[in-house]
Amino acid sequence: MNKKIIIFAILAIAATTIAFFALKGTKPQTKEPVGIKICDEMKTYDLKLICLAIFTNNPWRCKDSGNFDTYCYDTVFSSMKNISEPLCKSFAEYYPRTTCYFNLAQLEKDPSLCEKSEGRFQKCSKALAKITKNSTLCENLESETEKYECQAEVTKDDSFCKKITVDIERVVCFMSIGKNADTRRCGEDVPIENPSVNYVKQCIASVAVATKDISLCNQIDDLQTKWSCLGQVSKTIDICEKGENQFWVDFCKIEFIKNSLQ
């Protein structure tokens, strides 16, 4: 399998997972300002293109980002503050169109726009429920576990977490509302027959983001998760220069920029 396709798949999955685990209000508020000139320092062509797309508010550039196009659309739309419905309609392709509506719904705080995000409807409803503090939107979620977790995050009431029967998900729920945000809990209740190593790594990353403890990021052995974590938690982009190679240096910078603009 093409190496870039494998890397892209990892990036797409991890971006979704970290967003799932991330705690509300955990984005650092004192990031150093960065500008478009930072893109000139990037040596990885596709990531440099994504960097330029972010600063020019131009998701159309993502068409040229090859196997990173999905990651590009997710990153650019989540950073934009000038999304409009005409822009979303201008994309014939499914992924950029639904991603556009997903982010537009959050900017406009309009539940009806979640319906236009199609396959992202439930994820959109959950995101909007947290933004608007409207727990009734949690009812749009099909899974009982997802509903309880959504209600807990919106209301900050851990009684909803206690209703979750799946051990791992119950731990995630408590952590998602700031209860027992401790990496020692990340390995608890993980079934022996299904070790869910990705869960543990993303769990540690979520605690690092919640507590702004950058030392936790360095405990993660998965490079993608580690450098995403460092990019989100660090207050300075210089941390990225410590990357194992140029790709992870550039990837970390994208995560830093994305996090500082959201």
C-alpha positions in Angstrom: 0.0 0.0 0.0 1.2 3.5 -0.9 3.1 5.0 2.1 1.3 8.4 1.8 -2.1 6.7 1.8 -1.2 4.9 5.1 0.0 8.1 6.7 -3.1 10.0 5.5 -5.3 7.3 7.0 -3.5 7.6 10.3 -3.9 11.4 10.2 -7.6 11.2 9.4 -8.4 8.7 12.1 -6.3 10.4 14.7 -7.8 13.8 14.0 -11.3 12.4 14.6 -10.2 10.5 17.7 -8.5 13.4 19.4 -11.5 15.6 18.7 -13.7 13.0 20.3 -11.6 12.9 23.4 -10.7 16.6 23.6 -12.2 18.4 26.6 -14.3 21.5 26.1 -12.4 24.8 26.7 -8.9 23.2 26.7 -7.4 25.1 23.8 -4.4 27.1 25.1 -5.3 30.8 25.1 -1.8 32.3 24.9 -0.4 30.7 21.8 2.4 32.8 20.1 1.1 34.5 17.0 2.1 33.0 13.7 1.6 34.2 10.1 1.7 32.9 6.6 5.5 33.2 6.4 5.8 30.1 8.6 4.6 28.1 5.5 7.8 29.0 3.7 9.8 27.0 6.2 7.9 23.8 5.5 9.6 21.2 3.3 6.8 18.7 3.0 4.9 19.8 -0.1 1.4 18.7 0.8 1.7 20.1 4.3 3.1 23.4 3.0 0.1 23.6 0.7 -2.3 23.0 3.6 -0.5 25.7 5.6 -1.1 28.2 2.7 -4.7 27.1 2.4 -5.3 27.9 6.1 -3.8 31.4 5.9 -5.5 32.3 2.6 -8.9 30.8 3.7 -8.9 28.9 0.5 -10.2 25.3 0.9 -10.0 24.9 -2.9 -6.3 24.4 -2.5 -7.0 21.1 -0.8 -7.7 19.5 -4.2 -4.0 19.6 -4.9 -2.9 18.1 -1.6 -3.1 14.5 -2.9 -3.7 11.8 -0.3 -3.9 14.5 2.4 -7.0 16.2 0.9 -9.4 15.0 3.7 -7.0 16.1 6.4 -6.7 19.4 4.5 -10.4 20.0 4.3 -10.9 19.2 8.0 -8.0 21.6 9.0 -8.9 24.5 6.7 -12.7 24.5 7.4 -12.1 24.2 11.1 -9.9 27.3 11.0 -12.1 29.5 8.8 -14.3 32.2 10.2 -15.9 33.3 7.0 -17.7 30.1 5.8 -20.9 30.7 4.0 -23.6 28.5 2.5 -22.8 29.5 -1.0 -19.3 28.3 -0.4 -20.5 25.0 0.8 -22.9 24.6 -2.1 -20.0 25.3 -4.5 -18.4 22.0 -3.7 -19.8 19.1 -5.8 -17.7 16.5 -4.0 -19.2 14.9 -0.9 -16.4 15.3 1.6 -15.6 19.0 1.3 -19.3 19.9 1.0 -20.4 18.1 4.1 -17.3 19.2 6.0 -18.1 22.8 5.1 -21.7 22.5 6.4 -20.4 20.7 9.5 -18.3 23.8 10.4 -20.9 26.3 9.1 -23.5 24.8 11.5 -21.1 25.5 14.4 -20.3 29.0 13.3 -24.0 29.9 12.8 -25.2 27.8 15.7 -27.9 26.5 13.4 -29.1 22.9 13.9 -30.8 22.9 10.5 -27.4 23.1 8.9 -26.4 19.8 10.5 -28.9 18.1 8.3 -26.9 19.3 5.3 -23.7 17.8 6.7 -25.4 14.5 5.8 -23.2 11.6 7.1 -21.8 14.0 9.7 -25.3 14.8 11.1 -24.8 13.1 14.5 -21.3 14.4 15.0 -22.5 17.8 14.1 -25.4 17.6 16.5 -23.1 16.6 19.3 -20.7 19.5 18.5 -23.5 22.0 18.4 -25.1 20.7 21.6 -21.8 21.5 23.4 -21.4 24.9 21.8 -25.0 26.0 22.4 -25.4 24.1 25.7 -28.6 22.6 24.3 -28.8 19.0 25.6 -31.9 18.3 23.5 -29.7 18.0 20.5 -28.1 15.0 22.1 -31.3 13.1 21.2 -30.2 13.1 17.6 -27.5 10.5 18.5 -28.4 6.9 17.8 -26.1 5.3 20.3 -27.3 5.4 24.0 -23.6 5.7 25.1 -23.2 8.7 22.8 -26.4 10.3 24.1 -25.3 9.9 27.7 -21.8 11.2 27.0 -23.2 14.2 25.1 -25.7 15.0 27.9 -22.9 14.8 30.4 -20.6 17.1 28.5 -23.4 19.7 27.9 -24.7 19.7 31.5 -21.5 18.7 33.3 -23.6 16.2 35.2 -21.7 13.0 35.8 -24.9 11.1 36.6 -25.2 10.6 32.9 -21.8 9.0 32.8 -22.9 6.5 35.4 -25.6 5.3 33.1 -23.0 4.1 30.5 -22.6 0.3 30.7 -19.4 0.0 28.7 -16.4 0.4 31.1 -14.1 2.1 28.7 -16.7 4.6 27.5 -17.7 5.3 31.1 -14.1 6.3 31.9 -14.0 8.5 28.7 -17.2 10.2 29.8 -15.9 11.1 33.2 -12.7 12.4 31.7 -14.7 14.4 29.1 -16.3 16.5 31.7 -13.1 17.0 33.7 -13.7 14.2 36.2 -10.5 12.3 37.2 -8.5 13.6 34.2 -5.5 11.4 35.1 -3.4 9.3 32.7 -3.4 6.5 35.2 -7.0 6.0 34.3 -6.2 5.6 30.6 -5.4 1.9 31.0 -8.3 1.1 33.3 -11.0 -1.3 32.2 -9.5 -2.0 28.8 -10.5 -5.6 27.9 -7.6 -8.0 27.8 -8.9 -9.6 24.5 -9.0 -6.1 22.9 -6.2 -3.9 24.3 -7.3 -0.9 22.4 -3.8 0.6 22.3 -5.0 3.5 20.2 -7.5 4.4 23.0 -4.7 4.6 25.6 -2.6 6.9 23.4 -5.4 9.2 22.6 -6.5 9.1 26.2 -3.1 10.3 27.3 -3.2 13.0 24.7 -6.6 14.2 25.9 -5.4 14.5 29.4 -2.3 16.5 28.2 -4.6 18.9 26.4 -7.0 19.1 29.4 -4.2 19.8 31.9 -1.9 21.6 29.5 0.8 19.3 30.7 3.2 19.1 27.7 5.3 16.4 29.5 2.5 13.9 28.9 2.8 14.3 25.2 6.3 13.0 25.3 5.1 9.8 27.0 3.3 8.8 23.8 5.2 6.5 21.5 3.0 6.9 18.5 4.6 9.8 16.5 1.4 11.1 14.9 -0.4 11.3 18.3 2.7 12.7 20.0 3.3 15.6 17.6 -0.4 16.4 17.3 -0.4 16.6 21.1 2.7 18.8 21.2 1.3 21.1 18.6 -1.9 21.5 20.5 -0.4 22.0 24.0 2.7 24.0 23.4 2.5 27.8 23.6 5.3 28.2 21.1 5.8 26.7 17.6 9.5 26.2 18.3 8.6 22.8 20.0 8.0 21.4 16.5 11.6 21.8 15.5 12.4 18.8 17.7 10.5 16.5 15.4 12.2 13.2 14.4 12.2 14.2 10.8 10.9 17.0 8.5 7.5 15.5 8.0 6.7 15.5 11.8 8.2 19.0 12.1 5.8 20.3 9.5 2.9 18.2 10.7 3.4 19.6 14.3 3.4 23.1 12.9 0.1 22.5 11.1 -1.5 21.2 14.3 -0.1 24.3 16.2 -1.5 26.7 13.6 -4.9 25.0 13.4 -5.2 25.0 17.2 -4.2 28.6 17.6 -6.8 29.8 15.0 -9.8 27.8 16.2 
